[in-house]
Amino acid sequence: MPRDLLHLTSLRPCPFLPEAREALSAASMRRFGTDRGPDFYRAALECAQSLWLQGLPAQALLLINRAMGAAFDGSEPALMDWPVPYAAAAWIMRHREEEQFIGNPRRHYQHLATRMVEPRKELRTWRAWACWYLAREIFPDYPADEKQIAEEGIREPDLSEIQAGLATLGIPGETEEFKKSLAL
């Protein structure tokens, strides 16, 4: 871990994210503009690690969301080292300290999945449902947004539907990465 982050935290780095070279904020991602390619993906993961080490798990999860929105086909070198970050999301949800704000990840991912916009809307929706499923398993007492479910007629998918969506639309090996994250 870089020296400038050592003084910020007693947290150990997330093993499913690349090393953070410096203290970053979400604003550091502005430099990419609308580019959502492999460099964006790697930078978003690095920023997520930095935010995690700064004791900001909710913000780290938001950067993981952004990384999952990157455009890739599965052949990019960054994905060889850092697969679609389901394991990182699960690890952060499981390892955050009680006093650290995380909000309600179950509700967050429900909203993300049901309010997704282009580009790659359908794939990104299934990725959000996959993270929702992880959050539901990790935080079984955290409530869904029942009002949204009732008013908008939302039907929460089951595990087999999520896996089928990822298998159909995701990159090669993505469903297996999601399944591994369930075991964390």
ChimeraX commands (.cxc) that place a marker at each C-alpha (Angstrom):
marker #1 position 0.00,0.00,0.00 radius 0.5
marker #1 position 1.38,3.45,-0.82 radius 0.5
marker #1 position 2.72,5.49,2.08 radius 0.5
marker #1 position 0.20,8.32,1.65 radius 0.5
marker #1 position -2.68,5.89,2.23 radius 0.5
marker #1 position -0.99,4.11,5.16 radius 0.5
marker #1 position -1.77,6.95,7.53 radius 0.5
marker #1 position -5.42,7.07,6.49 radius 0.5
marker #1 position -6.52,3.64,7.55 radius 0.5
marker #1 position -6.13,0.56,9.62 radius 0.5
marker #1 position -8.17,-1.31,7.00 radius 0.5
marker #1 position -6.55,-3.96,4.91 radius 0.5
marker #1 position -6.83,-3.56,1.16 radius 0.5
marker #1 position -9.57,-5.43,-0.67 radius 0.5
marker #1 position -7.83,-8.40,-2.32 radius 0.5
marker #1 position -10.20,-8.21,-5.30 radius 0.5
marker #1 position -9.23,-4.66,-6.28 radius 0.5
marker #1 position -5.96,-3.26,-7.66 radius 0.5
marker #1 position -3.58,-1.34,-5.45 radius 0.5
marker #1 position -4.48,2.30,-4.94 radius 0.5
marker #1 position -1.48,4.48,-5.67 radius 0.5
marker #1 position -2.92,7.55,-3.96 radius 0.5
marker #1 position -5.93,8.90,-2.11 radius 0.5
marker #1 position -8.61,9.36,-4.77 radius 0.5
marker #1 position -12.18,10.59,-4.89 radius 0.5
marker #1 position -14.93,9.89,-7.39 radius 0.5
marker #1 position -14.08,13.25,-8.97 radius 0.5
marker #1 position -10.84,11.70,-10.23 radius 0.5
marker #1 position -12.92,9.76,-12.76 radius 0.5
marker #1 position -14.02,12.94,-14.57 radius 0.5
marker #1 position -10.87,12.83,-16.66 radius 0.5
marker #1 position -12.41,9.99,-18.67 radius 0.5
marker #1 position -15.39,12.02,-19.84 radius 0.5
marker #1 position -17.67,9.61,-21.70 radius 0.5
marker #1 position -14.90,7.02,-22.31 radius 0.5
marker #1 position -15.89,3.77,-20.59 radius 0.5
marker #1 position -13.14,1.56,-21.95 radius 0.5
marker #1 position -10.53,-0.62,-20.23 radius 0.5
marker #1 position -8.56,2.33,-18.79 radius 0.5
marker #1 position -11.75,3.63,-17.19 radius 0.5
marker #1 position -12.45,0.17,-15.77 radius 0.5
marker #1 position -9.02,-0.15,-14.17 radius 0.5
marker #1 position -9.13,3.42,-12.82 radius 0.5
marker #1 position -12.61,2.90,-11.33 radius 0.5
marker #1 position -11.40,-0.21,-9.53 radius 0.5
marker #1 position -8.32,1.61,-8.25 radius 0.5
marker #1 position -10.51,4.48,-7.07 radius 0.5
marker #1 position -12.81,1.98,-5.32 radius 0.5
marker #1 position -9.79,0.58,-3.46 radius 0.5
marker #1 position -8.69,4.07,-2.47 radius 0.5
marker #1 position -12.16,4.94,-1.18 radius 0.5
marker #1 position -12.32,1.66,0.72 radius 0.5
marker #1 position -8.97,2.40,2.38 radius 0.5
marker #1 position -10.21,5.88,3.27 radius 0.5
marker #1 position -13.02,4.20,5.24 radius 0.5
marker #1 position -15.73,4.97,2.69 radius 0.5
marker #1 position -17.31,1.61,1.79 radius 0.5
marker #1 position -20.52,3.09,0.32 radius 0.5
marker #1 position -18.50,5.26,-2.05 radius 0.5
marker #1 position -16.26,2.31,-2.90 radius 0.5
marker #1 position -19.37,0.33,-3.91 radius 0.5
marker #1 position -20.47,3.21,-6.14 radius 0.5
marker #1 position -17.15,3.09,-7.99 radius 0.5
marker #1 position -17.48,-0.67,-8.37 radius 0.5
marker #1 position -20.90,0.03,-9.94 radius 0.5
marker #1 position -19.25,2.43,-12.36 radius 0.5
marker #1 position -16.57,-0.13,-13.24 radius 0.5
marker #1 position -19.31,-2.66,-14.04 radius 0.5
marker #1 position -20.67,-0.19,-16.57 radius 0.5
marker #1 position -17.45,-0.17,-18.59 radius 0.5
marker #1 position -17.54,-1.39,-22.18 radius 0.5
marker #1 position -15.54,-4.56,-22.60 radius 0.5
marker #1 position -15.81,-7.85,-24.44 radius 0.5
marker #1 position -13.87,-10.05,-22.04 radius 0.5
marker #1 position -10.54,-10.08,-23.87 radius 0.5
marker #1 position -9.09,-6.97,-22.20 radius 0.5
marker #1 position -5.93,-7.50,-20.10 radius 0.5
marker #1 position -7.46,-5.58,-17.18 radius 0.5
marker #1 position -10.13,-8.30,-16.90 radius 0.5
marker #1 position -7.48,-10.99,-16.72 radius 0.5
marker #1 position -6.11,-9.40,-13.56 radius 0.5
marker #1 position -9.34,-7.91,-12.24 radius 0.5
marker #1 position -12.48,-9.84,-13.32 radius 0.5
marker #1 position -15.93,-8.24,-13.17 radius 0.5
marker #1 position -15.87,-7.13,-9.52 radius 0.5
marker #1 position -18.65,-9.12,-7.88 radius 0.5
marker #1 position -16.15,-10.49,-5.37 radius 0.5
marker #1 position -14.93,-6.98,-4.57 radius 0.5
marker #1 position -18.48,-5.79,-3.88 radius 0.5
marker #1 position -19.20,-8.80,-1.66 radius 0.5
marker #1 position -15.88,-8.44,0.17 radius 0.5
marker #1 position -16.45,-4.75,0.91 radius 0.5
marker #1 position -19.98,-5.39,2.15 radius 0.5
marker #1 position -18.72,-8.17,4.42 radius 0.5
marker #1 position -15.62,-6.40,5.75 radius 0.5
marker #1 position -16.80,-2.86,6.38 radius 0.5
marker #1 position -16.59,-1.79,9.99 radius 0.5
marker #1 position -19.83,-1.18,11.85 radius 0.5
marker #1 position -19.26,2.56,12.23 radius 0.5
marker #1 position -18.62,3.04,8.51 radius 0.5
marker #1 position -21.57,4.28,6.48 radius 0.5
marker #1 position -22.76,1.80,3.90 radius 0.5
marker #1 position -26.40,2.80,3.61 radius 0.5
marker #1 position -28.74,0.03,2.52 radius 0.5
marker #1 position -26.99,-1.83,-0.32 radius 0.5
marker #1 position -30.03,-4.00,-0.96 radius 0.5
marker #1 position -32.20,-0.96,-1.63 radius 0.5
marker #1 position -29.40,0.78,-3.55 radius 0.5
marker #1 position -28.97,-2.12,-5.97 radius 0.5
marker #1 position -32.77,-2.52,-6.31 radius 0.5
marker #1 position -32.97,1.13,-7.39 radius 0.5
marker #1 position -29.96,0.78,-9.67 radius 0.5
marker #1 position -31.42,-2.29,-11.39 radius 0.5
marker #1 position -34.86,-0.78,-11.86 radius 0.5
marker #1 position -33.71,2.66,-13.03 radius 0.5
marker #1 position -30.91,1.68,-15.38 radius 0.5
marker #1 position -30.37,3.70,-18.54 radius 0.5
marker #1 position -28.33,3.16,-21.70 radius 0.5
marker #1 position -25.67,2.29,-22.72 radius 0.5
marker #1 position -25.67,-1.49,-22.26 radius 0.5
marker #1 position -28.83,-1.17,-20.17 radius 0.5
marker #1 position -29.89,-4.82,-20.08 radius 0.5
marker #1 position -26.47,-6.20,-19.14 radius 0.5
marker #1 position -25.90,-3.49,-16.55 radius 0.5
marker #1 position -29.35,-4.23,-15.10 radius 0.5
marker #1 position -28.47,-7.90,-14.61 radius 0.5
marker #1 position -25.17,-6.90,-13.02 radius 0.5
marker #1 position -27.07,-4.65,-10.61 radius 0.5
marker #1 position -29.47,-7.50,-9.78 radius 0.5
marker #1 position -26.47,-9.74,-9.15 radius 0.5
marker #1 position -25.07,-7.22,-6.66 radius 0.5
marker #1 position -28.57,-6.86,-5.17 radius 0.5
marker #1 position -28.60,-10.60,-4.60 radius 0.5
marker #1 position -25.21,-10.41,-2.86 radius 0.5
marker #1 position -26.43,-7.55,-0.66 radius 0.5
marker #1 position -29.59,-9.45,0.20 radius 0.5
marker #1 position -27.54,-12.45,1.29 radius 0.5
marker #1 position -24.99,-10.40,3.25 radius 0.5
marker #1 position -27.57,-8.10,4.89 radius 0.5
marker #1 position -30.70,-10.28,5.26 radius 0.5
marker #1 position -32.29,-7.81,7.69 radius 0.5
marker #1 position -31.93,-4.79,5.41 radius 0.5
marker #1 position -35.32,-4.07,3.84 radius 0.5
marker #1 position -36.18,-3.74,0.19 radius 0.5
marker #1 position -37.93,-0.60,-1.02 radius 0.5
marker #1 position -41.40,-2.10,-0.61 radius 0.5
marker #1 position -43.06,1.13,-1.72 radius 0.5
marker #1 position -41.26,1.04,-5.07 radius 0.5
marker #1 position -42.03,-2.67,-5.45 radius 0.5
marker #1 position -45.74,-2.06,-4.86 radius 0.5
marker #1 position -46.10,1.15,-6.87 radius 0.5
marker #1 position -44.03,0.07,-9.87 radius 0.5
marker #1 position -44.88,-3.63,-9.88 radius 0.5
marker #1 position -41.24,-4.64,-9.44 radius 0.5
marker #1 position -40.56,-8.36,-9.37 radius 0.5
marker #1 position -37.26,-9.28,-7.78 radius 0.5
marker #1 position -35.50,-11.96,-9.83 radius 0.5
marker #1 position -34.37,-15.22,-8.31 radius 0.5
marker #1 position -30.83,-16.56,-8.45 radius 0.5
marker #1 position -31.40,-18.69,-11.54 radius 0.5
marker #1 position -32.81,-15.71,-13.48 radius 0.5
marker #1 position -29.83,-13.56,-12.51 radius 0.5
marker #1 position -27.37,-16.25,-13.56 radius 0.5
marker #1 position -29.23,-16.75,-16.84 radius 0.5
marker #1 position -29.15,-13.00,-17.53 radius 0.5
marker #1 position -25.41,-12.86,-16.89 radius 0.5
marker #1 position -24.80,-16.00,-18.97 radius 0.5
marker #1 position -26.77,-14.58,-21.89 radius 0.5
marker #1 position -25.49,-11.01,-21.87 radius 0.5
marker #1 position -22.27,-11.03,-19.86 radius 0.5
marker #1 position -18.71,-11.68,-20.92 radius 0.5
marker #1 position -17.23,-15.19,-20.93 radius 0.5
marker #1 position -16.74,-16.41,-17.36 radius 0.5
marker #1 position -18.87,-13.68,-15.78 radius 0.5
marker #1 position -21.47,-16.03,-14.34 radius 0.5
marker #1 position -18.69,-18.07,-12.71 radius 0.5
marker #1 position -17.22,-14.90,-11.16 radius 0.5
marker #1 position -20.63,-14.09,-9.72 radius 0.5
marker #1 position -21.01,-17.64,-8.35 radius 0.5
marker #1 position -17.57,-17.40,-6.68 radius 0.5
marker #1 position -18.61,-14.17,-4.98 radius 0.5
marker #1 position -21.60,-15.94,-3.43 radius 0.5
marker #1 position -19.19,-18.20,-1.53 radius 0.5
marker #1 position -17.22,-15.33,0.04 radius 0.5
marker link #1:1,2 radius 0.2
marker link #1:2,3 radius 0.2
marker link #1:3,4 radius 0.2
marker link #1:4,5 radius 0.2
marker link #1:5,6 radius 0.2
marker link #1:6,7 radius 0.2
marker link #1:7,8 radius 0.2
marker link #1:8,9 radius 0.2
marker link #1:9,10 radius 0.2
marker link #1:10,11 radius 0.2
marker link #1:11,12 radius 0.2
marker link #1:12,13 radius 0.2
marker link #1:13,14 radius 0.2
marker link #1:14,15 radius 0.2
marker link #1:15,16 radius 0.2
marker link #1:16,17 radius 0.2
marker link #1:17,18 radius 0.2
marker link #1:18,19 radius 0.2
marker link #1:19,20 radius 0.2
marker link #1:20,21 radius 0.2
marker link #1:21,22 radius 0.2
marker link #1:22,23 radius 0.2
marker link #1:23,24 radius 0.2
marker link #1:24,25 radius 0.2
marker link #1:25,26 radius 0.2
marker link #1:26,27 radius 0.2
marker link #1:27,28 radius 0.2
marker link #1:28,29 radius 0.2
marker link #1:29,30 radius 0.2
marker link #1:30,31 radius 0.2
marker link #1:31,32 radius 0.2
marker link #1:32,33 radius 0.2
marker link #1:33,34 radius 0.2
marker link #1:34,35 radius 0.2
marker link #1:35,36 radius 0.2
marker link #1:36,37 radius 0.2
marker link #1:37,38 radius 0.2
marker link #1:38,39 radius 0.2
marker link #1:39,40 radius 0.2
marker link #1:40,41 radius 0.2
marker link #1:41,42 radius 0.2
marker link #1:42,43 radius 0.2
marker link #1:43,44 radius 0.2
marker link #1:44,45 radius 0.2
marker link #1:45,46 radius 0.2
marker link #1:46,47 radius 0.2
marker link #1:47,48 radius 0.2
marker link #1:48,49 radius 0.2
marker link #1:49,50 radius 0.2
marker link #1:50,51 radius 0.2
marker link #1:51,52 radius 0.2
marker link #1:52,53 radius 0.2
marker link #1:53,54 radius 0.2
marker link #1:54,55 radius 0.2
marker link #1:55,56 radius 0.2
marker link #1:56,57 radius 0.2
marker link #1:57,58 radius 0.2
marker link #1:58,59 radius 0.2
marker link #1:59,60 radius 0.2
marker link #1:60,61 radius 0.2
marker link #1:61,62 radius 0.2
marker link #1:62,63 radius 0.2
marker link #1:63,64 radius 0.2
marker link #1:64,65 radius 0.2
marker link #1:65,66 radius 0.2
marker link #1:66,67 radius 0.2
marker link #1:67,68 radius 0.2
marker link #1:68,69 radius 0.2
marker link #1:69,70 radius 0.2
marker link #1:70,71 radius 0.2
marker link #1:71,72 radius 0.2
marker link #1:72,73 radius 0.2
marker link #1:73,74 radius 0.2
marker link #1:74,75 radius 0.2
marker link #1:75,76 radius 0.2
marker link #1:76,77 radius 0.2
marker link #1:77,78 radius 0.2
marker link #1:78,79 radius 0.2
marker link #1:79,80 radius 0.2
marker link #1:80,81 radius 0.2
marker link #1:81,82 radius 0.2
marker link #1:82,83 radius 0.2
marker link #1:83,84 radius 0.2
marker link #1:84,85 radius 0.2
marker link #1:85,86 radius 0.2
marker link #1:86,87 radius 0.2
marker link #1:87,88 radius 0.2
marker link #1:88,89 radius 0.2
marker link #1:89,90 radius 0.2
marker link #1:90,91 radius 0.2
marker link #1:91,92 radius 0.2
marker link #1:92,93 radius 0.2
marker link #1:93,94 radius 0.2
marker link #1:94,95 radius 0.2
marker link #1:95,96 radius 0.2
marker link #1:96,97 radius 0.2
marker link #1:97,98 radius 0.2
marker link #1:98,99 radius 0.2
marker link #1:99,100 radius 0.2
marker link #1:100,101 radius 0.2
marker link #1:101,102 radius 0.2
marker link #1:102,103 radius 0.2
marker link #1:103,104 radius 0.2
marker link #1:104,105 radius 0.2
marker link #1:105,106 radius 0.2
marker link #1:106,107 radius 0.2
marker link #1:107,108 radius 0.2
marker link #1:108,109 radius 0.2
marker link #1:109,110 radius 0.2
marker link #1:110,111 radius 0.2
marker link #1:111,112 radius 0.2
marker link #1:112,113 radius 0.2
marker link #1:113,114 radius 0.2
marker link #1:114,115 radius 0.2
marker link #1:115,116 radius 0.2
marker link #1:116,117 radius 0.2
marker link #1:117,118 radius 0.2
marker link #1:118,119 radius 0.2
marker link #1:119,120 radius 0.2
marker link #1:120,121 radius 0.2
marker link #1:121,122 radius 0.2
marker link #1:122,123 radius 0.2
marker link #1:123,124 radius 0.2
marker link #1:124,125 radius 0.2
marker link #1:125,126 radius 0.2
marker link #1:126,127 radius 0.2
marker link #1:127,128 radius 0.2
marker link #1:128,129 radius 0.2
marker link #1:129,130 radius 0.2
marker link #1:130,131 radius 0.2
marker link #1:131,132 radius 0.2
marker link #1:132,133 radius 0.2
marker link #1:133,134 radius 0.2
marker link #1:134,135 radius 0.2
marker link #1:135,136 radius 0.2
marker link #1:136,137 radius 0.2
marker link #1:137,138 radius 0.2
marker link #1:138,139 radius 0.2
marker link #1:139,140 radius 0.2
marker link #1:140,141 radius 0.2
marker link #1:141,142 radius 0.2
marker link #1:142,143 radius 0.2
marker link #1:143,144 radius 0.2
marker link #1:144,145 radius 0.2
marker link #1:145,146 radius 0.2
marker link #1:146,147 radius 0.2
marker link #1:147,148 radius 0.2
marker link #1:148,149 radius 0.2
marker link #1:149,150 radius 0.2
marker link #1:150,151 radius 0.2
marker link #1:151,152 radius 0.2
marker link #1:152,153 radius 0.2
marker link #1:153,154 radius 0.2
marker link #1:154,155 radius 0.2
marker link #1:155,156 radius 0.2
marker link #1:156,157 radius 0.2
marker link #1:157,158 radius 0.2
marker link #1:158,159 radius 0.2
marker link #1:159,160 radius 0.2
marker link #1:160,161 radius 0.2
marker link #1:161,162 radius 0.2
marker link #1:162,163 radius 0.2
marker link #1:163,164 radius 0.2
marker link #1:164,165 radius 0.2
marker link #1:165,166 radius 0.2
marker link #1:166,167 radius 0.2
marker link #1:167,168 radius 0.2
marker link #1:168,169 radius 0.2
marker link #1:169,170 radius 0.2
marker link #1:170,171 radius 0.2
marker link #1:171,172 radius 0.2
marker link #1:172,173 radius 0.2
marker link #1:173,174 radius 0.2
marker link #1:174,175 radius 0.2
marker link #1:175,176 radius 0.2
marker link #1:176,177 radius 0.2
marker link #1:177,178 radius 0.2
marker link #1:178,179 radius 0.2
marker link #1:179,180 radius 0.2
marker link #1:180,181 radius 0.2
marker link #1:181,182 radius 0.2
marker link #1:182,183 radius 0.2
marker link #1:183,184 radius 0.2
view
